[in-house]
Amino acid sequence: MVALQKNIKEQETLECEYTREQLANSKRFAGKKDVLNAVLGRFPDNQTFTVNAVEKMITDFYERTGE
């Protein structure tokens, strides 16, 4: 039951939308602030993103740059 609750909470977190500033200040992206700003820099400041969408953009960025 506890594992199920944790899974539900994590899923809700991944589906919530966050601003660029919120994502940049999060623990999850603490070591990726530069790449986060690079991939989100083309969007308006007030646009929101899901964690899943941002992680996909970062993965795609790394694949394109060969890192």
N, C-alpha and C positions, 0 to 999 in steps of 0.2 A: 504493500500500500504506500509506504514512504517513497519507494522508487517511482511509483506511478505519479505521485504528487510532484516529485522533483522533475520528472519528465514533462509533465504538463506545464510547470512553471518555466522550464527552459524553452519549451515550444512557444509559450506566450511572449517571452522575452525576444525570441528570434522574429516574431511576427509584428511586434510593436515598431513604430517608426520613430526615428531619432534625427535631430538636426546634425549637421556637420560638426558643430561645436560640441554637442553632447557625445558624439562618437569619438571625437579627438580627445576628450577628457575622460573617456572610459578606460577601465583597467584592461578590457579585452583588446583594445587597439593601442595600448601604451607604447609598445615597441615599433609601431607601424605608422606613426603620425605623419612622416614625410610622404609615404606612399598613399596614405589615406587622403591627405590634402591634394596629392597629384591626381588621384582618380575622381575625387569629388569636386575639384576646382572648376570644372566646366559647368557645374550646376549652380543655380541661384542659392544664395546663402540661406534662405528660408525653406528650401526644399528638404523634405524628410526622406529617410531611407530605412529599410529593414536591415537587420544585422546580416541576414542571408544574402541580400542583394549586394551589400558592401563587401562581404567576404568573396562573393563571386567576382566582383569588379577587381578586387585585389589579386585574386588568383589569375584572372585574365591578364592583368597588368604584368605580373611576374612571368607569365608564359610568353607575352609579346616581347619583353625585354630580355628574356633568357636568364633571369635570376632564379 
